[in-house]
């Protein structure tokens, strides 16, 4: 029987969770869930100077917000803990001692100056700048003497410069590396701490990781990791390297292209359902030209052999389109909860509002505007005309819709007609409004567009007759009269 699938994601708590890291974590999570396996969250916090508790908490919070849960990790434990590398130093030291005893590693006493001189000599001779092996074959007596004297040293892994290492990548196929390009690399630093490569491989070994699914940038590290597993006498995990995420201009994605961290997307109003759907599309094809893929469906369709080999291109338009889909699909009651604090801050509603008529009206406004909104911020902006008087009007709209000298009288005529509409409901308002259009001998747009601008200050939005009904008779009539007066007196303010 095949061994249980165990995958891991190991972020460094030196900053916020990047979208690329979130994508890699999601692919690991999907693979684990599909294979009824285990998803391990491991924190790579060996860089004491740059790692912070704030970043650690933010990473965990970002995963929870995305709905990416883990089976083993620093907060929930597991059989192979601890799950923070800063707490695993003795485990690493024990593995180092095993390699020392087997003669797989050796101490290197070369100074930085000596190493630089060796690199310069190699460059002059046209050789690759690999470690010269100066300390590889020191006599045992000399090695012990220098260690006993406390000379600064690192430990290097003995590698084979002959032949090749073939990485059987589950996404890219076989990738061949010449062993001559891999020198005796450092596994233990002079400050008595493990290197990234050593700690990562020890943890993958000790935590029985079956598959390492990680970013393409780590592919060049893989021959070293294979060499470490061979030194431990252990089978290496299966490797899969997911493609890079590039900006639209195919440069490396950075802050100049917009948000890059999960927390930034969250602050922008992007929904977690949106972001995980978008992450799936960055380098994976669900098939059948599908773009809306919920989490459950993603688990069903995900497979490593359908992950693209080429780089994925970041597309903010697609992200916004997805967010609009998921935002509009939410229950209005859920949306009210999402925006309540913002409505309170804007003074649209009291924090402890209990009047059921007010609450029902707010829910109705949300439901009404939500169908045309792409995000919470978009929704709140669309709700403004129902809570605030219009003080300025769209500049382009004013030039186009308020330029006819007859506009003030037409707006007053609409106000007069609306004053007598009963009951004040959308169908009755529409019937009365269209009758007025016929009486004035106008085309529908000649009255509908100026009235919308007068009532909301903008030229687009939900159906006009719904807008009028939502505003109510008194407010709608007052806004029409005010706009007519401003146009007639030349005091229209634009935005």
N, C-alpha and C positions, 0 to 999 in steps of 0.2 A: 504494500500500500504506500502511496506517495506520502511524504511527510507534510505536516500541516503548513499551510501558507502563513508566513509571518513577515510583514513588511514594516518599515519604520520611516518616520520623517524626523529629521534632527536639526531644527533651526537654531541659529545662534541668537541669543537675546541681546543683540547690540543695536537694535533698532526695531521699527515696526515690521510686521509681516508683509513682505512684498507680494505683489500679484503673481509673480513667477513662482515663489515658494508656495503660495496657496494653491496654484495649479498643480504643482508636483505633489503636494499633500493630498489633494482631491483625487488624483489618479491613483495614489497608493491606497487611499480609503476605498475607492470604488473597486479596485482589484481585490482587496481584503474582503469586502462585503460580498462580492460576487462569488468568491472562492470559499466562503464561510471560514475565512482566516482571521488573523489577529493584526490589528493596526496599533503599532507602538509609537508613542510620542516621546522622543528622547531630546533632551536639551543640551546642546553643545555650548557649554559656558566655560570652557577652559581658558578663554581669553578674559582673565580677571579684570584687566584694565578697562575693557570696553563693555563687558556684560553688565547689565543693570537689572534689578528686580522689576523696575517699571516696564522695561521691554519684555521681560518674561511674562508678567501679568497681561500685558497688552497682546502678546502672541496667543496666549490661552484664551483670552476674551474674544479675539478675532475668530479663532476656530469655533468657539461655542456659538458665536453669532452666525457663522456660516453653516452651522449644523454638522460640522465634521467632528465626530466624537472619536475617542480613542479607548482601546481596551486595556492598555497598560501605559503608565506615564507617571510623571513626578507627583501629581496630585492624587492619583488613585492607586498607585503602587502596582505590584505584579510580582511574579515569581523570579524575575531577573533584575530587580532593582539594586541600587538606586538608579533613577532614570535621569539624573543630572550628572553630566560628566565631571563637574567639579567635586562631586562626592565619590568618585570612582578611582581616585588616584592609586590606592593600594592595589586595586584589581589590575590596573595597568602595570604597576611596578612588579607584581607577581608574574605577569606574562612576559615582561622584559627579562626577568631572572630566568625564566624557562628558556628563552632564546639565547641568553648568555651561556647557560649550561650546555646547550646543544651546539654552541659555536656558530649560531646563525647571525649573530650581531657582534660587533666589535667596537671598542672605544676609539674615538678619533680625537686627537689632541691638536689638530691643525687650527691655527689662529685665523681670524678673518683676513688678515693681511696675506697670510700664506695662500689661502684659498683664492683670493683675488689675483695674486701673482700667477697661480696655476692656470686660472681662467684666461688671463692675458696671454700666457705662453701658448695655450691651446689655440687661441684665436689667431696668433701669429703663424702657427703651423697649420692652420686650416682644419683643426680638429674640433669636434663638438665640445662645449664647455662642461663636460661631465667631471665628477670627482676623480682625481688622479689615482686614488687607491693608496696614497702615501702611508696611511696607518693600517692598511688592511692586513699586512703580514708582519707586523712588528713582532719580535721575539716575545714569548710569554713573559720572560723575566723583566724585560723593559716595560711591557704593558703593565704588569703588576706594580713595578716600582713607581711608575708615573701616577698610577691610580692611588697608591698609598701616600704619595707626596701631595695629593690633592690638586693635581693639575686640572684646569678646566677641560672638560671633554663632552662630547656628544656620543651617542651610539648610532652606528650605521648598520643597515641590513646588508648582508653579503648577497649580491645578485649575480646572475650568470650573464656575462656579456655576449655569449654565443647563442645563436638561434633566434627564435621569435616567440612572442606570447600572443595567442589568439584569444580575443575576447568574444564570446558567443553572446552577442547583444540581442535581446528578444525583440528589439525594434529595428535595429540597423543591420542585423545579420552579423556575420563574422567580421571583426575588425582586427587587422594584423598590426602588431607593433614589433619592431626590431629590438631585441634585447640590448643591442649595442647603444641604443638611445636612452637606456635606463641605467643610471649610475647607482652606486651604493648610497642610497638616500638616507637621510637622518630620520630615525624613529623616536629618539629620545634627546631632548634639548639640554643645553648646558645648565639651565636653571632647574634641572631635575623634574621636568614635566614632559608628558608625551607630545608628539606632534599630532596634528589633525589626522594624518593617515593612520598612525598607529592606534590612537584612541578609537577612531571610527571602526577599524577592522576588529579590534579586540571586542568592542561592544556588539558588532554584528555577529561575531563568533559566540560570545557569551550569551547573547539574547536569542540565539538560534534563528537569526534572520534568514529566510529562504530566498527572498527576492529583494534586490536593491534597485528601486525605481527612483531615479534622480535626474537632475538637469544635465543637459548635453555638455556643459562646461566641465563636468567631472569625468568625462570619458577618458581624457588624457591621464587622469590619475589611476584609472582602473588597472593597468599593468602592474603598478606598484602594489595595489591592494591584492591582486592575484598572487604576487610574490610573497606578500605577508602571510596570506592564508596557507601557501605552500610551506612557508617557514614554520608555521604552527602545526603543520601536518594535518590540516583540515580542508574540507571541500569548500570552495568559495561559493557564495550565493549566486543565483542567476542575476544577471545585470540587464537593466533596460534604461536607456538614456533618452529622455523626452526632449523635443526640440526647443530651441530658444524662442523667446517672444520678442519680436522686433517692432519698432515704431513704424508708422505708415511709410516713412521714407527709407525703411529697412535699415535704419541705424539702431543702435542699442536703445531699448526703452529706458527713458529717464524722466525726471520730473518736468523737464521742459515740454514733454508731450502730454502732460496732465497728471492726474493722480496715479501713483504707483503702489500705494499701500492699501491694504484692506480697510484700515481705519479711515483713510481719506475717502474711499468710495462710500463707506457707511455714512460719513458726515455729509456727503453730497446727496444723500437720499436714495442711493442705489440699494435695492432690497437684496437680502441674502439669497433668495431664490434666483434672482437675476444673476448675481455674481457667480454662483456655482454653475448655472446653466452656461454662462459665458466662458467660464474656465474650461468646461468640457469641450467647447468648440475651438479652443486655442490649441490646435494640433491633433484633434480627434474628429473623425467623421462618424456621426451616429447612423448614417445610411438613410436612404429614401429622401434625401434633401431635407431632412428634419433639422429644425433649428430650435424649436421649443421642446426641451427635453427635461422633464422633472427628475428628481433624485432617484425615484424608484425605477423609472425607465432607464436612466443612466446606468444603474447597477446591472440591469438585464443586458444592455447592449455593449457594455465596455469590454474591450479586449486589447491587449498590448499590440497585437499584430495589425490593428487598425489605427494605431497612433502614427502620425505622419513622421517621416524622416526629416523633412525640410522645416525651416523656421516658420512659426506662426506669426501672422501680422496683426497687431493690435488695431481694432476697428471701433472707435468710440461711438460711431453712428449705430452699429449693431448693438452695442451695449445699451444705448439709450432706447433703441427700439424694443429690446428685450425687457427693459425696465418698465416701459409703458405697458407692455402686455401683462406683466405680473402685477403691476400697480393697479391696473383697471380690473383685474380679476379678483382683487381682494374684496371682502365684505365691507360695506361702508362703515359698519360698526367698528371693525378693526382699524380702518383708516382714521376714524374719529379719535380713537385711542392714540394713534401714532402722532397726530397733529395737535392734540389737546393743549399741551404745554405752550406750543407756538401761538395758538389762538388766544390763550390767556395772556401771554406776553404782549401780544398786539392789542389787547384790550377788547377783543371781539366778544369775549365771554368771561364770566367770573369763574375763578378757580373752583369754587364750591357750588357751581350752578346746579340747582335741583328742579327748577321749573320744567315739567315734562314737555310743555308746549315749546319752550325755547330749545330744549334738547332735541325734540323731534324736528324742529325747523333747521337746526344746525345739521342734523343727519341728512335731511332732504337736500340742503345746499351741497353737502359733500357728495352725495350720490349723483346730484345733478352735474357738478363740475368734474367729478372723477372720470367720467367717460371720455373727457378730452384732455386729461392730464397725464404726464409722463412720470411724475414723481411727486413726493409730498410738497416740495418747494413750489413746483408748478401748480399744484392744487391750491395751495394757500394764496398764491398770486392770483389765481383765477377766482378765488372767493372774495377778493377785495371789494369788487363793485357791490356786493351784497351787505357789506359792513361799513364801507366808507363812502362819503359823498364824492362825486367826481369833481376834481379841481383843475385837472388838465386833460387834454385830449390828444390822441395820436396825431402827430404833425402831418404825416402823409394823408391820414384820413380826413383831417380838417380841410386840406387843400382840395381834396377830391369830393367830399360829401357835404361840406358846409359852404361851398363857393356859390351855389345858386342863390340869388337874392330872395327867392320864394321860400327858402328853407325855414326861416323863423316862423312864418305863418303856418307852414305845414306841420311843424313840431307842435305849435299851439293847437292846431286842429286835432292832432292825435291826442293831446292831453285832454281836450274837451270831450272827445269821443270816449276815451278810457274812463272819464269821470262818471259816465252813465252806464258802463258795462256791468251787468249783473246776471248771474254770479260771476265773480272775478276769477275765472278759471281759464286754463290755456285754450280749450276749444272755443269758448265764447269770445275770448279776446281775439283769437285769430279770425273768427267769422266777422266780427265788428271791424277789425283792422282792414281786412280785405274789401269789405264793403266801402270803406272810406277811400281806399285806393281807386276803386272804380268811380266813385263820386268825383274825385279830383282829376280823373282822367290820366293817371300816372301809370308807369310800369312799376311792378312790385319793388324792384331794387331802388327806385327813386325815393321811396319812403322808408323801406326796411333798413337800408344802410345808414342814413342819417339818424334814424331813431336809435339804432343800436349804439352808434357812436355817442349820441347825447346821453344815453342811459348808463353806459359802461366806460366810456372814454377810450375804447378800443374798437377795432373794426371786425374782429373775429371772436367767436365764442359759441356757446350752445344756442339752440333755437331761440329766436327773438321772443316768441310768444311765451315760451317757458320762462325766459328772463323776466319779462314783464310780470308774469304771475308770481314769480319768486320775490320780486321787489315789493309787490303790493301796490294797490291803487294810489295811495297818497304819495309814496316815495317816487313812483314812476312819473306821475303827473308833475310833481315838483321839479324833478330833474329835467323834464322836457321844457318846462317854462323857464328854468334857469338857463339852459343851453340856448333857447330862443333869444332870450334877453342878451346874453353874452355875444351871440353872433350879430345881432342887430346893432349893438353898441360898439362892436369891434374890440371887445375885451376878452376874447378867447385865449386861454393859456394853453400852450402845446407842450408835448413831452417827446 
